[in-house]
Every structure is written in structure tokens, then in C-alpha cells.
Amino acid sequence: METRELFWSLDAAQIALFYALGTAAIVVFLLGCWRHFAKYRRGAPVPVQVDLCRGAVAMLWSVLSHRALRRRDRSAGVAHAGIFFGFLLAAIGTTIIFVDYDIFQPLSGLSFWKGDFYLWFSLVLDLGHLTLILGLLVMVTRRAAFALPKLDYRRSYEGETELRPQAKIWRIEDWAFLSVLLVIEITGFLQEGTRLLAEPVAWAHWSPIGLGVANLLAALGMTPETATAIRSSNWWLHAILALAFTAAIPWYKAKHMLAVLGSLSLRDIKALRRLPKEPEQKSTAGYATIADFSWKDMLNLDACTRCGRCHEACPARASHYPLSPRDLILDLRDYADETQGAVANGLDLVGGVIEAETLWACLSCGACQEICPVGIEHPAMIVQMRRQLVERGELDPLLQSTLGAVANTGNSFNESARKRSAWTRELEFKVKDIRDEPAEVLWFVGDYASFDPRNQKVSQTVARILRAAGVDFALLHEGEQTAGNDVRRIGEEGLFESLVKHNLAQLSGCKPFSRIITTDPHSYNTIKNEYPEFGQTAPIQHYSETLADLLASGDLKVVKPLGKRVTFHDPCHLGRLNGVYEAPRRVLKAIGCELIEMPRSRDNSFCCGAGGGRIWMRDQPGTERPSEDRMHEAVALSGVESFITCCPKDLTMFEDARKTSGHENDLVVEDLAELVAEAIALDSFSLKDLPQLAERITDTVAARIADVVAARLDAVLTARLTALPQPASSEDSGTAGSVSSPQGPAAPAFGARSSLERGEAPVSPAPRGEAHGKVAQGDDALEPSSAPAISLRQMDWDKLAPLAPVSFPEYEPPAKETLRILVAVKHIAVLGDEYEFTPDRRDIQPAYLEHELNEWDDAALEAALQLIETAGGGEVVAVCIGPEEAEASLRKVLAKGADRAVRVWHEGLGAADPLTIARGIAGVAAKEQPDLILAGAQSGDQANGAAGTAVARILGLPHAAVVVGLQWTGDGCVSVTRELEGGVRHHFTLPTPALLTIQTGGSAPRYATMRMIKQAKKKPLIEIDGSGLLDDGGGYSVRRMYTPPKERAQMLEGGPDDMAAFVVKVIRQMENA
Amino acid sequence: MARNPKHDILFEPISFGPKTMRNRFWQSAHCTGYGSERPGTQAYFRGMKAEGGWAAICTEACSVHPESDDYPWHLARLWDEGDVINLGKMCEELHKHGSLAGVQLWYNGLHAPGLESREVPRAPSGLPSNVFPERNVYAAVADESDIKTFIKMYVLAAKRAEQAGFDFVEISGGDSCLPMQFLEKRYNRRDDKYGGSLENRARFFVELMTALKRAVGDRLGVTIRFETDTVNGDHRIEYYADGIGFVELMHKEGVVDLWALKIGDYEEWGEDAGSSRFRKTNWMRPFVQDVKGIVGSAIPVVSNGRFTNPDDMIEAINGGQCDIIGAARPSISDPFLPTKISEGRIEDIRECIGCNMCVSRMQQQGLLYCTQNATSGEEYRRGWHPEKFEKAKDPCSVLVVGGGPAGMECAVVLGKRGYDVHLREAEGELGGHWRDVARYPRCSEFGRVITHRQIQLDKLKNVETHLGVGKMSADDVLEYGADKVVIATGAHWSTDGTGAEIHRPIPGADASLPSVLTPEQIMAGKPIPGQKVVVLDGDGHFTGIAMAELAADLGKEVTLVTNMHDVVQFSLYTMEMANNKRLMYEKKIKTMTNHWGHEYADGKLSLFYLYRDTPELYELEGKWGRRLSGDLVHLDCDALILVTMRVPNAELFHELLRRQSEWEENEVQAVYRIGDCYTPRHLMNAIFDGHRLAREFESPHPQYPLPFIRERQIWGNDTYPKLGDARPNVEFA
């Protein structure tokens, strides 16, 4: 009888050992499964309804057909089919043997595993194992030889250059899975071969592979004895590996074999098309922790095999946004396994395990879930986590303001609702208001088609086409609000629901209509799939469908077949989400266009980058936008003149991308309707449009001429400026950044030598090489009108040292007998309405400058005087780093009540920077040893606001800025009040000596009486030589002063109404720009 | 500083007839009260405008013949050789600066009161004057030969004008004078060829202009000042149509070299000289804008509108309203307005505030002065130049206490003269009581008084302005260290009802009560209680009506009570009476004249009628007198607003005077007072006071003015005409 002996040559103990091992493997296997089930049990309920029966059928179909696996990766699909079916047969075979040997025989004493059944069994299993091996070999080759990007776990989109430890484990898992299974298979055939070599049977040809192996071994010179020996040890090897493999299944990626059954069966056919509602009694929005994930989500996570299809398809990933759907799922899976789905509190998941930027990167295009072979629904999870971010307020500010705009105005353009149908005003006819009169069709326009100027043109075209076709249509006008598709996908569920409520209320309050059409696929999706869960709606059609029907029925007649070569972009929300692929193509065909399909088209269409609210967020820096990627793709098609879309957001994105990607001249971006209008020779022009048209043409021509003239002028001016002798530039002193000049103790020259000035130079300088020689000579010629070039040592960036107060050895202040307050004052320059530059253009003509005491310093003096007055005595000493003219301000300060004044100066200090000034003040302070130093919070001319604080840092004093009130506390401290933004007051106490910078607006500064002014003339005013300040870094130079170009101004004419209308128009243009 | 290029058009020359103006600034004919009788004042006043850049400067209305005698109003006259000499001086001054001199020829027909000449005026119809009905002025009916006489009078006057040196003759076609008495149906009752249709009514004017053009048109410009609409309510004649119709008709004759336009006749002078309380810049535009289109580009059009801002001017020109900017008041307020625009010193323009105090002087048969420009009228007689100040030889330090208009003006002038000045103001802002005034309803343009001086003060480096320093005590002043002190602490409204009538407090009228208020208190925010409000106005200028309007706008029932014969009586002089009354009518403000407060108690104001006594005199208890009735009128009065009189804030000055002995030890050489703290007065006089003190600061006793030049005939000199001279040959019969 044809059969074979199980457990040949094994004794009872060995058999017992095998059974023990087998049992252990099953226990480990079950333990693994149980652990997962325990995890699933902790998951939240599934927020959507799923049809398990339909799902199971679909799952079977999907698994058996392997359709999903073959898509876009045929080799992987076929190889997987080999592995899958081979493994399936092997599993069935093993089960049959188990049933026969361990159940049927002991019970009945009979066996069915013999005879013809056995022969067929042998043949089928032999072939099954062969396919399994072949599949594995393909997979191994694919992985080893072709470095497929989708199988690379390096997150290059996040800048990773090396694998993270977790990813290394994943890679080991991948290889372990393949290699162990391969070894099991090879040892299996080796077992069969040695068996047939050792114990040849007549029916050996029913095991063709095994026979082949036996013959091969024999040909290689193996004797039956050797075969028997190998057979014995190989059996154990094979058995133990197989048991280990089985036991490990639930513990690593092999678990997808089981999880996929659930994952596919539970698949939500409307996922992303219709997002789950928020359950009513829930403490926090969306998914905050892993415990908020539903058990189905967790099952989804376990089903992932890291095939990388989503990673490959994701437009966000392709644009180097910080998101890969695969990695997101894997991170979530690891975290779910680590926590066993049981983190009750803490917000470590969203913003921790998964970063907010990752979640915001999603475009909600559905490419990932569409391609996923195991039915993972990534976008829904992302939206759930976004809901949490929205609740926490962690949004891009731009997005936040857009949501605010939607909430306030009902549209994302922050326009008045009344403006929604403003585009209809340019039509030759009035568009019905469905709230007033019934119509056949209600046109839900959507935001972009209503407010975006480019799209408004399309809307007007669509309106004209509909009218030409005799379609009786109406709008909701200002009754319409954003449909909310993207608001929901951002995760702002509350706002979405209120939008739905509003729009549904509007719809229910309308005059009768029979269907809705929309130009916006986003609105189309939500109204079609999501609105019915909130209330009654009408059937909805996308306008591409409407146009296709109208063309087919002859209501629209093509009079001019276009004969254009075009390509077409499938909008995600229309195609992938709702399966409308054919209508636009039918339209294109009807109007005589030759459609060259995009390489990525239909379900593989590539997102324009606008979805999921991304259109309202800033682009991440340094990334190529998906729309630009798409443009390159389109341009690569030969002879395509037009890029067709049928989605307003697409139009906006691609019009933009066409320019930014440098393809402005390569093709045009058009809306489907525009082509239709052309093909049916829609005459949209009427005589009354003539004046507007003429105006537009003249405007355009005028703008062109202005541009040309401006460009010429610029060129002339630049040439003139370049021809001017350059003032001393940094080259001759070789500061940091000047590569060609050697560092070293170059002759220091004050000012020009700071590296800062390069950034400040407003006019583009002449080429540096040329300027170099010229400058050295030109310097003297230019200098006389500006301060003489006295030197400061240049900054040596390698030897940075703390700033020190300058030493004034010759200055000896009077002995300190009482409270002493030092007040730093500045004699500032005040510029009038008119001014002229000096001939070298490095300064203002002195005639146009007036000088006065800095307002803030006046406030500081007042504070000092009041402090002394309240303290009942003391001395106020004014210090100023300034030229002789500054004595006017010092005299003023003395007149107001300061007791003494000190002025530090050297003519080289003309361009001293705040730090140099601070060192001087600190030097005086070091001598004076005051109890308090007060300075203005800033100077009225330079407004650096730095010198005061710098003095404190140099002297190591406690300090406070923008002080508006202060008093002695009586214990060597000052109590200080600072005024912060928004009038917030900050009270605290500082130990003295301290430095305070005083804000204006405290007590009004006093005026000096004439008597005080007279008396002040007798008060001591000492001048100190400031040359000591010149031996260190700091200072700046003015390279050029210039008057910024004037903006064009226009005199408004007409009455107040005309002027107001014009102003509004300008504001609108700026808003849209 | 440079002129803004967009203003260049204002400085493009323009020709009319045989003459060319150097720019587009035209000083319209306006009254001064200087006439031909004050040749120096007239010549230097107008000459200052020529120096300041006005390219064409016209006299006031100038009577062509003694039959048209407006005395006691002083118009110019070209009756004889004497007038030729006197007005010749004006022409001489204008020509020094390259400006054209014009004379506005005028014959007043039935409205000439003739109080000096005693001649009988002639007119198209024999009607009594509605302008001076109270003077019983009638005209004799002119027959056709009289009409030829009129023309001859004008032609002879034009020839005298040429002799005097005038460059153009402007024929007044406004203010109800003779040509208008022919043109207006209400005055023209004729049934001959000079009456009836527009063509007939216009015939005289056309013949007149034709004769003038023939007589002098090749040497002088022959122009018209024409009013296109009389805007005078009920008896408004079909004038807008006639007005434009007349321009078309006259223009066809080709005898007018230039049209200067206005609106409003004599009764509606206030629409021509529109005050800022009622009329804003270029208010006449709708009435005059069509003329330019009729006369075409060859004939220039002058349009007025109290323009002070060059942007408004260029808008009028670029907008096709006119070619030339006419101005009377802005040229008084700032004779250098064209120069300042030309030099790009817009912020220095001393803008007219539209208070109409200038015309009020003429209406009081006085001389023209200006609130904003203290030097106007003083060019000759005091030798003042609005933009030039004699530097002080030995400037000392001066403390000016009080930053109201007088103090500001004084500080500005002292500053310009080189003194070291501290101007100290108790409040946080400059302006004194005038800050309140500028916040009264309709009075916002009055704020220009403050802003102009503020800008000037900011420019003066030797003047410090101290704000918010609180009221100074005598100690403060003495210790201040100033060499000289000027007190300008202003005045306040009486809080007890003392006023121009009976000169005693009104019992119960006490502004410390919530229901009794003064204008200052109201502007400081004291609420006006209740519904029924009485404004007791003993002032008669704008404050009483402003308070009444303010209360009415709050929804109160307002009664304006005055002791005077008419409400807001001073506005008769400022040309605002008619519109003030329209305003009160519109806002349902009730009025009572000739009443004054007797007592205020328990929400009732009792008033007495000024003439409640009998006309007869009786002997009462041994004395002669009138028998008073005890009649009183009782008004419900929830709030009583006292606009009765102003009281000087003179305490500081008097305290300093009392302590004169301490001046020397404090090195104070002198203390003066100016403005309302000396005595309350019109703003123009308070500013003048501050200005004068500063101009005369080194005089031996600057508190009191130095003498000025008086213009009058000095005995023993020639007279024109002399007795025995023949009457000019004007008549044909």
C-alpha cells in the first residue's frame, strides 16, 4: 500500500520528545495569540460599522486572488503567491497527516493516508513546496540584490543616515523569516530525497522533487547508508525548525498571516471617504493614547508586513515631509505591543511616539490605504490623532487662523459670506437663488471655486456652459458654507459638524431641487459620503459627470473638436476615494482631446499637495512640493500641451507649481470646463464686457511698460552705484569671512572692520577683488567728511574674552559720602522730514540733524532725582560718551538737578557700538562706585537698547530692563516695577548696586527752571579722554546710506464712495496675493 | 526745502486780456474798512500780499461816483483826483513785487445809503432797499439817459483807475449792486428793453462791459466778479438758470477777459464769506463748476473757497473748476501763503480759521484785523511784517505763564526775536480755553490757532515749552530765574450769572450746583442734567449758540435767552446770523430776546423783560423814575448754562504786583500781563496783545502800546476836490 512511515527509526522516547516539543511549540504559539487577543480586548470599540460577512468574503477573494499583492509589484505578488499557496498546502498536508495519524488512526485503527490519496497528496505537496521555495528564492533575491527603496527602513525623509536599532531588528526579522522558512523547505526535500535514496519505492515518481533530489544525491555519489545517516539527523533539524517557526508566528512579522484575516475581513469600505464620528461621551478628542485605538486598529497594525507599498505611494513621503505611512504604522505597532494597548493616561503617544509634524504632513489622499494589501486604514488613524492635536491647540498658526476664519465667516478665505457669489456678478445673466426659487440642479460651489480669482473664472465658465446646455441650476449664494471635508480631515470635528449642520439646514430650507452638482471633489466627497450620516441630502454629481452626460446627450454640442494632446490629473477625492475615473476621460474624448495618461494615474494618482488641510499650512522648508513633482512628471510626457484638472484646489496648486517648478512655458494648466467651453465655442463675450476688457488690456500694457522702464532704471542706477568709489570695506582688515586676506594683527581701523557691516550694506558692492585695491586708495579721498579712521582692534573670534570696563587711571571722582546714582545719558540726533546725505553717502548732512537729550535718559534722570529726593539726599552723577556738543544735553541734565557730569570722548569713537559705549560707562562706574546705575531703556536715534544692559553684564551687576517704577526698600535693595507687553506689570526686588534701564511713561521728566539752568552752568562737568576705549573690538561703519525706493502712490479720485470702493479693492487684492 | 512738484501748476503764469499773472494766486476783492481814506494802510496791507506771492490783488468794492455812497461803510472810491493819488500808492506797492493791481468798480444803486454825499442814487426801479430797510433808502428810477450816465460813470472811473496805475478793472456783478439790480427780476420792474427777458435784463451789463472794453480794454484787463447763485431761500429768483444763462450770453459778446465767481448776494454774504462753522473748503464748487466749460480755455476762471491747502487748490484746478485760486480770507490770514507753498513750507502756513472776524470789523464800520494774523492792518501804521521780526539787541530770559493763544503768540514772537523763552502751561496740552472752543460743535477749524503756533514753537530752539506743570504760584514765578515774566493766565466764565445786563450775580445761579453749568465745566465733562435746558447768553458770539446746539444734540429741549435785541447778535457782523437762525430752527432751539435772569431756584429760572417798565417817567418818593412792573417769566429749567461774562484769572498777576518788593532780590525785572487775564476780549485782540507786547518788548513801558500812524487829513494841505470844482461830466441830459 502506498504510504510512508512517520517517525521511522524513532524510539518511543524520541517520539515522546517530539510530541513534547510539538506541544511546547503550540503552547508558545497560543500564548502569542492570546497576548494579542488580550491587547485587542483593551482596545476601544470600533467607531464605524463593519459588515463582517461581506468582509470575510472580500477577504477570501483578496487572499485567494492575491490581486492586491500583484498591484504595482508583480514579482513580489507572484512570489508571495508561491509562498502563500505553498505554505497553505504544506499546512493542509501537515494537518491531514495530523488528523490521520493522531486522531483517525487511534480512534478507528484505520488510516486514509495511503494508496491513491497518498500518491496525489505526495505529488501536490511536492509541487506546493516547490512553489514555496521558488517564492522564497525570488523574495530573497529581491531583497538581497535590488536594494528596493520601499524596503529600506532608513528614514531619509527625516534625515536618518543609519538604521535605528528597532529597524535593525526588523531587518533581522525579515531575513529570519525568509531564511528559516527556506531552510525548512530545503531540509524537507532533503529528507524526502534521502528517504527515497535509502528506501526506494515504486511510486517514487509521485514525489518528483524528492525523487529528483534522491537521484541528484545518488549522482553525487551518496550511498544509501550515508543517506540513512543524514536522514536521521536532518529529520530532527527539519522538525525542530518547523516547530520553532510555528511557535514564533504570533511573535513577529509572521503574525500578519493571521492578522490579515481579521484585518481584511474588518475592512471599512468607506474608510477615509467617511470618517468616524466622535463618540458622544468621550473625555478627550480623537486618539490621545494607545488605549484610544480600537481593537480593529490594533489588528490593522499587526497585519503590517512592512511591504513598503504605502511608503512608496505616499506623496508626503515623496516630498520629504516627515511622514511615511509604513513607519507610522510600525511605530504605532511597536508601541502598542510594548504597552499592550494599556496606557490609561499620559499623552505620550501623540506628540511623543508620533510627532505632530508627522500627523500634519498627511495629505489625506488615501494612496496608502488604497495600496495596502492587508487593509490598514492609515488616514483614519491619522485624523483621529489630529483631532487630539486640534483639541490641544497644537496647530500651525496659519491653519489655526484659517479654521478661525471658517468658523467666523463660513469660508476659508475669511471673506464676508456675502461675497461668496460675487463671481456671478460678472456673468451676463443672473444666477438663481435656490432659497428663492426652485431649480432642477443645485450647484454647491465650494470655497475655492467661489473665492479664488483663478477658479472664479472657471466657475463663470461652468455657469455659462450649464446655461448653454439649458441646465436649470441655482446656487445657495451666501447660504453656502465650506462643506467641511478638509476641516474634518484636519481633525476639527466640532467645526465640521457645525458646518454640516448649517449646510443641511440651508438645503432643507430650500425650494425644491432634484440633485446637487459640485465643482469641488472635496465637497463632493463629504456631501456624498459623510452628510448622509447627519441628515438628508440629495444625490450629488461631480461636474465632470454632468459635463460627460451633457456631451453624450447632445445638450452640449462640440462644434470645434480641439485636437489637443493633453494629460489629466485624477483628483484624489474624485478618483481614488469615489471611483470617478471615467467621466472626465469621457469628456476629454468627446471634445476631441488626445489623452496621454500620466504615469501615475487613476487609483495611483499622485496628490497635488492640497488635501487634508495642507493647502492651509505652510510648506515645510526645503521640500519639493508634491504639485511640483507632479509637474515634472507631466512635462516628461511628450507633446502634452495642457495639464487638465477638474478640482479647484488642483488648479490652484498646479497653476502655482507650474511657475515654481520652472515649467511655466512648457504647458498650461486648465480646468476641464475651460476646454469644454472652447470645444463648444461658448461665446462668453458680450459688448458690455468691452470697457472692462479694454481697461484690463491697457493695465497690462502699462504694467509691462512700467516693468521695462523700471528694469532699465535699475540697471543704470546699479551701474552708477557700482562705479562709485567704495568706502573702506572689510577686505583690507581681513575680518572673519574674508577668505583671501590673512588673519593677523592688521592695522586696526575703527568701524569698517566689523563683519556685521557686510550684512548691512544696502547696495550691492562692486566685485570684491576689484574693490580691494581701489578702496585702499579711495579711502583717504573719501574719509575727510566722515570721522577719521581711528583704529580699534578687530574681533578675534578664536580668542573671545569677556568684555572689561575700560580703565580711566587719570580720573578720580570725589570721595563718596552719600548715596550715589550714576545716570548714563546720550545726546541723540533727530532727523527731520527732509534730509540730505553727505557726499560720501555715509552720513546725513549735519544741517539736517538736530540734537537733543535722549527721552529715555531724561526718564532715567527723573527716576534718579526722585529717588534721591525720597531718600532725603544723595548725589546724581551723569555720564555721557559723546562729543563736545553733547555737553548741551549734560548741561540740561545738570540743570534738572544732577550734581556732576562726566563726559568721555575721543574723536575715534564716532561709530562706537553699544558695547564700546557700555565699556566706557562701566569704566566710569568702576571709579564712581555708585549705589545704582540708571540708563534709558534705549536711545531715540539708534534704538539698540543694548548699552544699559551691557554695562550690567560687564560689571556683573544685577539688572532689570524697561523699568517704570522704583524705590529703595531700606535694606540695600531697590523695589522695581517693570512694564511688559500689554501693560502687564512685573514687581520684584533687586540687591544694589544694580543697573536699571528706564522706560518712558513713568513720572513725567521735570523741566529745569531758568534759575536751575543758570546754576547748572557752574556745576562740574569733567571731560575724560576716551582713547582707552579704542583698543578693543567693536564699532561699526556705515557703508552707504540710501533712501528706500518709494512705493507708487495713486491719487484717489471721485466721491467718497468711489474712493472707498477703490480702497476695498486694493485690500482684497493684497489679501489674495 | 523744495516745492512739491504736484503743486507746480499753481506757479504757472496765466494771461487775461492784455495782462499776465505770474502765478495762480488771486486775492479777491474784499472789504477792509481802509478804503481810499487810509491810503497807507491800504497800500501796505495789500502790498504785503504782493510780497508774499499773490499775483493779482484787488481793492475792495470801489464806488465809481458820489451817488453811490456807502458811508459809514468804508469802501474804496474813485471819485476824483484825490482818490487816484491815494489808491495810486497801493498800485505802486503791488508793482514793486510784480503783482497786478485790480480795482473792483461798484455802483450800489438802490442800496446806497449816501450818508456822506447826500446824493440820490439811481436804479432800474424805484424800490426801497431791502439791505438797509431800517435807513429808509430809496432809489430814483433811471430812464434810458440815466442808464447811459451809469455807463459813463463806470468808464470815467476806469480811466481814473488806469491813471492810478491799476492793471485791471473788475466789475462787480454781485452783492446786489447795480448790474445785478438790472439782472435780478426782483429789482428790475422795467418794461422797456432793459426789463423782462433775461436778454433784456442783461442788456445793461452787456452794454457796460462793452463800453469798458472799448474804453480801456486794450490797456487794462476788463473782468467780472459774478455770482452764479444767490441761494437765498424763499425769494430766491430763478438765478442759477439766469446765472449760467447770463454767463453764456455775456461770453458770446467777447468783452470779458476773466470771470471771477462767487455765490450769495448782499443778504447772503455769509454764503460767499462762508464761516468755518457752516462751510468747509470749496463749498461753492457745485454752483460754479459749470462756468469753466462755457467760457473755454482762453478765458480764465477764478474760484474761491477759503483754500488754505495746496492739495485742495490743485484739485480745483485739475478738476476743471477754475484756472486761478481766488482767496480773500486766506490771504489776510497768511499773506505769504503762495510763497510758503512755493518753498514747500506747508507746515508754516497760517491757515484761515474761518471765524469771519475780519469782515465783522468792516460790518461794525471798523477796520479789518485778523485773528490768526496779528499784523494785518498794522503793516503801515505800526510797521509790522508778518514774517520778519526785529532781533532783540540784548535778549533776556522771559517766562511766559500760560500756553493759551496770547501766551503762545507772545512766546513765538519773543522766540523769533531771539529771546530765551520758557512757555509754561499748567495743562498737558497747549491752547488754554481755546482748546475747549475748538471742541465746540462746528468749531473744529478754530483749532488751527493752536496747531499753527505749536508748530512754530517746536521750531524755535530758544523757546522751551513746558507742559503739564500745574498752576504756578507767585513763589514759583519769583524763584524761576527769569529776567522778565509775562502772565497770560486767561479768563474763565462767570460762575454766578454776572453779565452784561444788570452786572450783578443772579441769585441761585451757582455753577457749583449740578444743575448750573459754565461752558468750561461742560467741556470738562460735567453732565447736563434733565431735559429742559436754558442757555443764558450775555455774550452773543459763538459760545452761547454752541452750548445750545451741544445740548440740543444731546436731545434736550433748549431755550436760548439773551438780553440783546437779537439772539447771537454778534453773528450779524460775522455773516452767520442767517445760518445760526436756520440752525436753531432746525434743531428746535427756542429763543427769547431782551430777557435776563432774575433768580434760579427749584428747577425754575425766572426771567425779567428788560422793558417791563412804563415809557413814562413818574415821580416816585421824591425822585423821578420809571414804574417797574414786577412781571416775571418762569421757565422750567433742569439745567442752566451760564454764558454771561468772562472773568480774568488775574490772581497770579496781582499777587506778583503785591510782592513787587521781592522782584529785585529774585532778579525779576518786569512782570507783564496779556490776553484775557488782563481783560477778556475777542481772540483776535488777545493774540494781538501777546504779539504786540513781544514786538514792543524793549519799549520803556511795554505793557501799553506805542503810538501808531493815524491817517486823516492834516489841516492846511490840499483837498480833493476843492470847492468850486465842476461835477464830473457824467450826465447826458
Interface residues (C-beta under 8 A of the other chain):
Chain A: E834 E850 A1004 Y1007 T1009 M1010 R1011 M1012 I1013 K1014
Chain B: M1 S397 L399 D420 H422 R424 K461 E464 H466 G468 V469 E479 Y480 G481 A482
